[in-house]
């Protein structure tokens, strides 16, 4: 089967199912597993060049493009046709995250042999795992998908067992620094599974920016920074956006040195199987609990200079 993935999380799912060898096209942001996908043809590009832009500048530019009906991504329809996929995996949840479903649908309609288009739109942890099962059915490996989901659920149970009975710190997860944007959808559930009490967002919620006063009033005991699309190093480079806020040093999380930078794109921003690793990372962050392989500095680190 010839697969084109137009969503990084979908590429993660294909890899989880052991079908990277069937992947004939991907987005420019699909980067996992790195060695396996590096040679797969890229069929998208970004219209917005964010190098050197601040978080606020990126946010303003993205908002302007979406409000004007401009796409943030370009789909190479000619290359897509040449690849002749049987299945195209895409999404209809967020036009900031990937090529929109409407763009993909228009492109597929003009192909001679129309591939099957599967749109993945999970908002909760349960739905994320459900996508793995659904894609497994479509790609003809339902038994593999069932085994992988069972393994992931077993890891979730191991984390829950490791944190049972421990104090549940109040946690603010931040998905964008300026404006301040709390992480929603499946992230509150990730926090809950890891033994924390999520603030500022409910499970499954599509969030909006919040005022700094709301964050201060919530008095988080831990702050987890996971900006969408940012490496931990990029997040650290913009620490001043937080440390300069009035009352920052008075937050319980800051006083107790519980402000953490994690790898958002790998484990939190994308609704793929690696969100389970994100929960293991959070268990380490919130409780010092080891669940699964040890957490590395690349996965989570305290924010320096707070």
C-alpha positions in Angstrom: 0.0 0.0 0.0 1.2 3.5 -0.9 0.7 6.0 1.9 1.1 9.8 2.0 1.0 11.4 5.4 0.1 15.1 5.6 0.2 15.2 9.4 3.3 14.5 11.6 1.2 12.6 14.1 -0.1 10.4 11.3 3.5 9.6 10.3 4.2 8.7 13.9 1.2 6.3 13.7 2.5 4.7 10.5 5.8 4.2 12.2 4.1 2.7 15.2 2.4 0.2 12.9 5.7 -0.8 11.3 4.7 0.6 7.9 7.3 3.3 7.3 8.4 1.3 4.3 5.0 2.0 2.7 5.3 5.7 3.2 5.8 7.4 -0.2 5.2 11.0 0.8 5.2 13.2 3.9 5.1 16.8 5.1 8.2 18.9 5.7 7.5 18.7 9.4 7.4 14.9 9.6 10.6 14.0 11.5 10.0 10.7 13.3 11.6 8.3 13.2 14.4 10.5 11.8 16.4 7.8 10.0 13.4 6.2 8.5 11.6 9.2 7.1 14.5 11.3 5.9 14.5 9.8 2.4 10.7 9.9 2.0 9.6 12.6 -0.5 8.3 15.9 0.9 5.0 17.2 -0.6 4.4 20.3 1.5 6.2 23.5 2.4 5.5 26.4 4.8 4.3 29.7 3.5 5.4 31.5 6.7 9.1 31.7 7.4 9.4 32.0 11.2 13.2 32.1 11.5 14.1 35.2 13.6 10.5 36.0 14.5 9.3 36.3 18.1 6.4 34.4 19.5 4.2 37.5 19.2 5.2 38.1 15.6 4.5 34.5 14.7 1.1 34.6 16.4 0.2 37.9 14.7 1.3 36.6 11.3 -0.5 33.3 11.7 -3.7 35.1 12.7 -3.5 37.4 9.8 -3.1 34.6 7.3 -5.9 32.5 8.7 -8.3 35.5 8.9 -7.6 36.4 5.3 -8.2 32.8 4.2 -4.6 32.2 3.3 -3.1 28.8 3.9 -0.1 28.4 6.1 1.1 25.5 4.0 1.5 24.7 0.3 0.7 21.3 -1.0 2.6 20.1 -4.1 -0.3 18.6 -6.0 1.8 17.6 -9.0 4.2 15.7 -6.7 1.2 14.1 -4.9 -0.2 12.9 -8.2 3.2 11.5 -9.3 3.4 9.5 -6.0 0.0 7.9 -6.7 -1.0 7.1 -3.1 -3.6 4.6 -2.2 -4.2 6.3 1.2 -3.7 10.0 2.2 -3.7 10.7 6.0 -4.6 14.2 6.9 -6.5 16.2 9.5 -9.3 18.7 9.9 -8.6 19.9 13.5 -6.1 22.8 13.1 -5.0 24.7 10.0 -2.0 26.0 12.0 -0.8 22.4 12.5 -0.9 21.0 9.0 -2.4 21.3 5.5 -6.2 21.7 5.8 -8.6 19.0 4.9 -10.3 21.2 2.3 -7.0 21.8 0.6 -6.3 18.0 0.5 -9.8 17.2 -0.7 -9.5 19.7 -3.6 -6.2 18.2 -4.6 -7.4 14.6 -4.5 -10.5 15.3 -6.6 -8.4 16.0 -9.7 -6.3 12.8 -9.5 -7.0 10.1 -12.0 -7.2 7.4 -9.4 -8.6 8.9 -6.2 -6.9 7.7 -3.1 -8.8 7.1 0.1 -8.5 10.2 2.3 -8.6 9.6 6.1 -9.0 12.7 8.3 -7.8 12.3 11.9 -9.3 14.7 14.4 -8.6 13.5 18.0 -9.2 15.8 20.9 -8.8 13.5 23.8 -6.3 10.8 24.9 -8.9 8.1 24.2 -9.4 9.4 20.7 -5.6 9.6 20.1 -5.4 5.9 20.8 -8.5 5.3 18.7 -6.8 6.9 15.7 -4.1 4.3 15.9 -6.7 1.5 15.8 -8.6 3.3 12.9 -5.4 3.7 10.8 -4.5 0.1 11.5 -7.8 -1.0 10.1 -7.5 1.2 7.0 -3.9 0.0 6.3 -4.8 -3.7 6.8 -3.0 -4.3 10.1 -5.7 -4.3 12.7 -4.0 -7.0 14.8 -0.8 -4.9 15.0 -2.7 -1.8 15.9 -4.6 -3.7 18.7 -1.2 -4.9 20.1 0.3 -1.5 20.0 -2.7 0.1 21.7 -2.6 -2.6 24.4 1.0 -1.9 25.0 0.4 1.9 25.2 -2.5 1.3 27.6 -0.2 -0.9 29.7 2.3 2.0 29.9 -0.4 4.4 31.0 -1.5 1.9 33.7 2.1 1.7 34.9 2.3 5.5 35.3 -1.0 5.7 37.1 0.2 3.0 39.5 3.5 4.8 40.1 1.8 8.1 41.1 -1.2 6.7 43.0 -1.6 8.3 46.5 1.0 11.0 45.8 0.1 14.7 46.2 -1.4 16.2 43.0 0.3 19.5 42.2 -1.6 22.2 40.3 -0.1 22.3 36.8 -0.2 25.1 34.1 0.8 23.7 30.7 1.7 26.5 28.3 1.4 25.9 24.6 2.4 29.4 23.4 4.4 32.1 25.2 3.1 35.4 23.7 0.2 35.5 23.9 -0.1 33.1 26.8 -2.0 30.1 25.5 -2.8 27.1 27.7 -2.5 23.6 26.3 -5.9 21.9 25.8 -7.2 18.9 23.9 -5.4 15.8 25.3 -2.8 17.6 27.4 -5.0 18.0 30.5 -5.5 14.3 30.5 -1.7 13.8 30.1 -1.3 15.9 33.3 -4.0 14.0 35.1 -2.5 10.6 34.2 0.9 11.7 35.4 -0.5 12.7 38.9 -1.2 16.4 38.4 -4.2 18.7 38.5 -4.5 20.5 35.2 -5.3 24.2 35.3 -6.6 26.7 32.7 -8.0 24.0 30.3 -10.3 21.0 30.4 -9.8 17.7 28.6 -10.7 17.9 25.0 -11.0 21.7 25.1 -9.9 23.8 22.2 -8.3 26.7 24.1 -7.7 30.4 23.5 -5.2 32.9 24.9 -5.6 33.8 28.6 -4.7 36.9 30.5 -1.6 36.7 32.8 -3.8 37.6 35.7 -5.7 34.4 35.3 -2.4 32.4 35.5 -1.3 34.3 38.6 -4.7 33.7 40.2 -4.5 29.9 39.5 -1.2 29.8 41.5 0.3 26.8 39.7 2.6 24.6 41.7 4.3 23.5 38.4 4.5 25.2 35.0 5.3 23.1 32.0 6.4 24.9 28.8 5.6 23.1 25.6 5.2 25.7 22.8 3.8 24.2 19.6 6.6 23.6 17.1 9.4 24.9 19.4 12.4 22.9 20.4 13.3 23.2 24.1 16.2 25.4 23.1 13.9 27.8 21.3 11.6 27.9 24.3 14.6 28.7 26.6 15.7 31.6 24.3 12.3 33.3 25.0 12.2 32.8 28.7 12.2 36.6 29.2 8.6 36.7 27.9 7.7 35.0 31.2 10.3 36.1 33.7 9.5 39.8 32.9 5.8 39.4 33.8 4.6 41.1 37.0 4.5 38.7 39.9 6.3 35.9 38.0 8.7 35.3 40.9 5.8 35.0 43.3 4.3 31.9 41.6 4.6 28.8 43.8 6.1 27.0 40.8 8.8 29.6 40.4 9.6 29.7 44.1 9.9 25.9 44.2 11.9 25.7 41.0 9.2 23.8 39.3 9.2 25.5 35.9 10.0 22.9 33.2 10.7 23.0 29.5 9.7 19.8 27.6 9.8 18.7 24.0 6.4 19.8 22.9 6.5 18.7 19.2 7.7 15.2 20.2 5.4 14.4 23.1 2.6 16.9 23.6 1.6 19.0 20.5 1.0 16.1 18.1 -1.8 13.6 18.7 0.2 10.5 18.0 1.3 7.5 20.1 4.2 9.4 21.6 1.8 11.3 23.8 2.2 8.3 26.1 5.9 9.0 26.4 4.8 12.6 27.3 2.9 11.2 30.3 6.0 9.3 31.4 8.0 12.6 31.1 5.4 14.4 33.2 5.5 11.8 35.9 9.2 12.5 36.2 8.7 16.3 36.1 5.9 16.3 38.7 7.0 13.5 41.0 10.5 12.3 40.1 8.9 9.0 39.2 10.5 6.8 36.7 8.1 5.1 34.4 9.6 3.5 31.3 13.1 4.5 30.1 14.8 7.3 32.1 13.8 10.8 31.1 16.7 12.7 29.3 17.7 16.3 29.5 16.5 16.7 25.9 13.0 15.6 26.9 12.6 17.7 30.1 14.7 20.3 31.9 14.1 23.0 34.5 14.0 26.5 33.1 17.2 28.2 34.0 17.3 31.8 35.2 13.8 31.8 36.8 
